């Protein structure tokens, strides 16, 4: 949600991305909350009618970014939960928690600029549940008080995965871990990446054996799509996904440039991963050693998983849309080969797995939706 808002500001006002990013980072958190709530309602989560009443819709219309809240046809309104998962594995949220605590409890990090103090207000509201006139968007309450635990629960349900670390004191994480989760996600996902890599390497292979298998790519993509959609019946996890995308989008934007917040922390660098590493060192909590790979793949992974869930590959004949970067002669469509390649490269770097070789292929089962419980 946050990166898309920055993009819309750039297009609407003809300002630089850096200017738009700083505007958002120093915005009133109430305006950002109103924008997110308005965006949620425009996606029609409960079917053909808006989920909010007249009073709330009127309130949202008063926000600074009301005009920027729209949902283009056939495009997602926020990033996929996979985007949030890989970014959170950098440990960025826990590091920013320590930054907020240090600034709010003393002057150990120095005296923050006005822009940094504005960022602190928004960060406490968006990431850590500070008092906000419309707090419900964070998916937390007296029943679910910890936003990180809510996100861990969603990651487990959709991917069968936890984060690579415990809490910010390195204790085992505590969160509700349901029995129903997509435990087959990683197996199918990595097998699909392997098949896509074989197809990519074959594109310019004019003399050797054709190792690509469009039918297999379609079958695995089909099953993976069903597995993901099985956890989304009746819009399950959608609210949590939007909350996660907002929180992690905010965190990513914080380290995206050498803005006043970053310079106050003495963390100016040439990449988000390097900035986060320096900030982590300032507050005594190291970033994940593979943060560069996580940052690099986040946006592409979001596009890739949405394409799989949306059934981009509806048959073997258009499997090419997952591994080519341009349309073949006589074909129409929007191939995402560049994003697939990025995911393959960075997932392998982050996990240490060789996605270019498999000793035994995964068995593809006939896909079916898991019954709602």
C-alpha positions in Angstrom: 0.0 0.0 0.0 2.8 2.5 0.9 4.9 2.0 -2.2 1.8 2.3 -4.4 0.8 5.5 -2.6 4.3 7.0 -3.3 3.9 6.0 -7.0 0.5 7.7 -7.3 1.9 10.9 -5.7 4.7 10.9 -8.2 2.3 10.6 -11.1 -0.3 13.1 -9.8 2.1 15.9 -8.8 5.1 15.4 -11.1 7.5 15.3 -8.2 10.5 13.0 -7.8 10.2 9.7 -6.0 12.5 11.0 -3.2 10.2 14.0 -2.6 7.1 11.8 -2.6 8.7 9.3 -0.3 9.6 12.1 2.2 6.1 13.5 2.1 4.7 10.1 3.0 7.3 9.5 5.7 6.4 12.8 7.4 2.7 12.6 6.9 0.1 12.6 9.6 -0.5 9.0 10.6 -4.3 9.7 10.7 -4.2 10.6 7.0 -2.3 7.4 6.2 -4.8 5.3 8.2 -7.8 7.0 6.4 -6.2 6.2 3.1 -5.7 2.6 4.0 -9.2 2.2 5.2 -10.6 3.8 2.1 -8.5 1.5 -0.1 -9.8 -1.5 1.8 -13.4 -0.5 1.3 -12.9 0.2 -2.5 -11.8 -3.5 -3.0 -15.4 -4.5 -2.0 -14.1 -7.2 0.5 -17.7 -8.3 1.3 -18.9 -8.6 -2.2 -20.7 -6.1 -4.4 -21.3 -3.5 -1.7 -19.1 -1.2 0.4 -18.3 -2.6 3.8 -18.4 0.7 5.6 -21.3 2.9 6.6 -21.9 6.5 5.5 -20.2 8.1 8.5 -16.9 6.3 7.9 -17.0 6.9 4.2 -17.5 10.6 4.8 -14.6 10.6 7.3 -12.2 8.9 4.8 -13.0 11.5 2.2 -11.5 14.2 4.4 -8.1 12.6 4.3 -5.0 14.1 2.6 -4.8 11.1 0.2 -8.5 10.5 -0.4 -8.0 11.3 -4.2 -5.2 8.7 -4.4 -7.4 5.8 -3.2 -8.5 3.9 -6.2 -8.2 0.3 -7.3 -7.3 -0.1 -11.0 -9.0 -2.9 -12.9 -7.1 -6.2 -12.8 -4.3 -4.8 -10.5 -3.9 -5.6 -6.8 -4.6 -2.8 -4.4 -1.7 -3.7 -2.1 1.3 -6.1 -2.2 1.0 -9.8 -1.7 1.7 -11.3 1.7 4.9 -12.8 0.2 6.2 -9.3 -0.1 5.8 -8.7 3.6 7.2 -12.1 4.5 10.5 -11.7 2.8 10.9 -8.1 4.0 10.1 -9.0 7.6 12.9 -11.6 7.4 15.4 -8.8 7.2 14.4 -8.1 10.8 13.6 -4.5 9.8 10.5 -4.2 12.0 12.3 -5.3 15.2 15.2 -3.0 14.4 12.8 0.0 13.9 11.1 -1.0 17.2 14.4 -0.4 19.0 14.9 2.8 17.1 11.6 4.1 18.3 12.3 3.0 21.9 15.7 4.7 21.9 14.4 8.0 20.6 11.3 8.0 22.9 13.3 7.1 26.0 16.3 9.5 25.8 18.9 11.0 23.5 21.2 8.1 23.1 20.7 8.3 19.3 21.0 12.1 19.3 18.5 14.8 18.9 16.2 13.9 16.0 15.2 16.4 13.3 11.6 17.5 13.0 11.1 15.1 10.0 12.4 12.2 12.2 10.0 13.2 15.0 7.1 13.2 12.5 8.3 9.8 11.3 8.3 8.5 14.9 4.7 9.5 15.4 3.6 7.7 12.2 5.8 4.6 12.9 4.4 4.2 16.4 0.9 4.3 14.9 1.4 2.2 11.8 3.7 -0.4 13.2 3.2 -0.6 16.9 -0.4 0.4 17.6 -0.1 3.8 19.2 -3.4 5.6 19.8 -5.1 6.3 16.5 -8.7 7.5 15.8 -9.1 4.5 13.5 -7.0 1.7 15.0 -8.7 -1.4 13.7 -6.8 -1.6 10.4 -3.7 -2.9 12.2 -5.6 -6.2 12.8 -4.8 -6.0 16.5 -7.1 -5.8 19.6 -7.3 -7.0 23.1 -7.6 -10.5 21.7 -4.6 -10.1 19.3 -2.5 -7.4 20.9 0.8 -8.1 19.1 1.0 -7.1 15.4 4.0 -9.2 14.8 2.3 -12.3 16.1 -0.7 -11.6 13.8 1.7 -11.4 10.8 3.5 -14.6 11.9 0.1 -16.4 12.1 -0.7 -15.2 8.5 2.7 -16.3 7.2 2.2 -19.7 8.7 -1.3 -20.1 7.3 -0.5 -19.1 3.8 3.0 -20.4 3.4 3.6 -22.9 6.2 6.6 -20.7 7.1 7.8 -18.8 10.2 10.3 -16.0 10.3 14.0 -16.8 10.5 14.3 -15.5 14.1 12.6 -15.2 17.4 11.5 -11.9 19.1 13.8 -8.9 19.5 15.3 -10.5 22.6 16.0 -13.7 20.7 13.4 -15.7 22.6 11.2 -18.2 20.8 8.2 -16.4 19.2 4.8 -16.7 20.7 1.8 -16.7 18.3 -1.2 -18.8 17.4 -0.1 -21.5 15.1 -3.2 -23.2 13.5 -3.2 -26.8 12.3 -4.5 -25.8 8.9 -1.7 -24.3 6.9 -0.1 -24.6 3.4 2.7 -27.0 4.3 3.2 -27.9 0.7 3.9 -24.3 -0.4 7.7 -24.4 -0.3 7.9 -27.7 -2.1 5.6 -26.6 -5.0 7.1 -23.1 -5.1 10.7 -24.3 -5.4 9.8 -27.0 -7.9 8.1 -24.3 -10.1 11.1 -22.1 -9.9 13.3 -25.0 -11.0 11.1 -25.7 -14.0 11.0 -22.0 -14.9 14.8 -21.9 -14.8 15.1 -24.8 -17.1 12.7 -23.1 -19.5 14.7 -19.8 -19.3 18.0 -21.5 -20.1 16.4 -23.2 -23.0 15.1 -20.0 -24.7 18.4 -19.4 -26.4 19.4 -23.0 -26.8 19.2 -23.6 -30.5 21.2 -26.8 -30.8 20.9 -28.8 -27.6 18.1 -30.7 -26.1 14.9 -28.8 -25.3 14.6 -29.2 -21.5 11.6 -27.0 -20.9 8.3 -28.6 -20.0 5.3 -26.2 -20.4 2.8 -28.8 -19.4 4.6 -29.4 -16.1 5.0 -25.7 -15.5 1.2 -25.3 -15.9 0.4 -28.3 -13.7 2.6 -27.1 -10.8 1.4 -23.5 -11.2 -2.2 -24.7 -11.2 -1.7 -26.7 -8.0 0.2 -23.9 -6.3 -2.6 -21.4 -7.2 -5.2 -23.7 -5.6 -3.1 -24.2 -2.5 -2.8 -20.4 -2.0 -6.5 -19.7 -2.8 -7.6 -22.4 -0.4 -6.6 -20.1 2.5 -8.4 -17.1 1.1 -12.0 -18.4 0.9 -14.5 -15.6 1.8 -11.6 -13.1 1.9 -9.8 -14.8 4.8 -6.4 -13.3 5.6 -7.1 -10.3 3.3 -7.3 -7.8 6.2 -4.1 -9.2 7.8 -2.4 -9.0 4.4 -3.2 -5.4 4.0 -2.0 -4.6 7.5 1.2 -6.5 6.8 1.7 -4.8 3.4 1.2 -1.3 5.0 3.6 -2.0 7.9 6.4 -3.6 5.8 5.9 -1.1 3.0 6.4 1.7 5.6 9.5 0.0 6.9 10.9 -0.5 3.4 10.2 3.1 2.5 12.1 4.2 5.6 15.4 2.7 4.3 14.8 3.3 0.6 16.8 6.6 0.4 19.2 8.7 2.5 16.3 10.7 3.9 16.5 12.7 7.1 15.5 9.7 9.3 18.4 7.7 7.9 20.9 10.6 8.2 19.9 11.2 11.8 20.8 7.6 12.5 24.1 7.9 10.7 23.1 5.2 8.3 23.6 6.8 4.9 24.5 4.1 2.4 24.0 3.0 -1.2 21.3 0.4 -0.7 18.4 -0.4 1.7 20.2 -3.5 3.0 23.3 -1.5 3.9 21.2 1.2 5.6 19.4 -1.4 7.6 22.6 -3.0 8.6 24.0 0.3 9.9 20.8 1.1 11.8 20.8 -2.4 13.3 24.4 -1.8 14.5 23.3 1.5 16.2 20.6 -0.2 18.2 22.4 -3.5 18.9 20.2 -5.8 16.7 21.9 -7.1 13.6 19.9 -7.3 10.3 19.6 -10.7 8.6 22.8 -11.5 6.6 20.8 -12.1 3.5 18.9 -8.8 3.7 20.1 -7.7 0.2 18.4 -10.7 -1.4 15.1 -10.1 0.6 14.9 -6.5 -0.4 15.8 -7.3 -4.0 13.1 -9.9 -4.5 10.2 -8.4 -2.5 8.4 -6.5 -5.3 9.0 -9.3 -7.9 7.8 -12.0 -5.5 4.6 -10.0 -5.0 3.9 -9.9 -8.7 4.9 -13.5 -9.2 2.5 -14.9 -6.4 -0.4 -12.7 -7.6 0.1 -14.0 -11.1 0.0 -17.6 -9.8 -3.0 -17.0 -7.6 -4.8 -15.2 -10.4 -4.3 -18.1 -12.9 -2.1 -16.3 -15.3 -1.1 -19.7 -16.7 -4.5 -21.1 -17.7 -2.9 -23.9 -19.8 0.4 -25.3 -21.1 0.1 -23.0 -24.2 0.7 -19.9 -22.2 3.2 -21.1 -19.6 5.7 -18.9 -21.4 4.2 -15.9 -19.6 6.0 -17.0 -16.5 9.5 -17.3 -18.1 9.7 -15.0 -21.1 10.3 -11.3 -20.9 8.6 -10.4 -24.2 5.7 -11.8 -26.1 6.5 -14.4 -28.8 5.5 -13.6 -32.3 1.7 -13.6 -32.6 1.1 -13.8 -28.9 -0.5 -11.2 -26.6 -0.1 -10.9 -22.9 2.1 -9.5 -20.1 4.9 -11.9 -19.4 6.6 -11.7 -16.0 9.8 -13.5 -16.9 12.0 -10.7 -15.5 10.3 -10.9 -12.2 10.5 -14.8 -12.2 14.2 -14.6 -12.9 14.7 -12.1 -10.0 12.8 -14.4 -7.6 14.8 -17.5 -8.7 18.1 -15.7 -8.2 17.3 -14.0 -4.9 15.4 -17.0 -3.3 18.4 -19.2 -4.0 20.7 -16.6 -2.5 18.5 -16.1 0.6 17.9 -19.9 1.3 21.2 -21.3 0.0 19.3 -23.8 -2.1 20.3 -24.8 -5.6 17.2 -24.1 -7.6 18.9 -25.1 -10.8 19.0 -28.8 -10.0 16.6 -31.4 -8.6 17.4 -35.0 -7.7 13.7 -36.0 -7.8 10.8 -34.0 -9.2 7.8 -33.2 -7.0 4.6 -35.1 -7.6 1.8 -32.8 -8.8 -1.6 -33.7 -7.4 -5.0 -32.8 -8.8 -5.7 -29.4 -7.2 -8.7 -28.9 -5.0 -9.8 -26.2 -2.6 -9.6 -27.0 1.0 -13.1 -27.0 2.6 -13.8 -24.0 4.8 -13.8 -25.0 8.5 
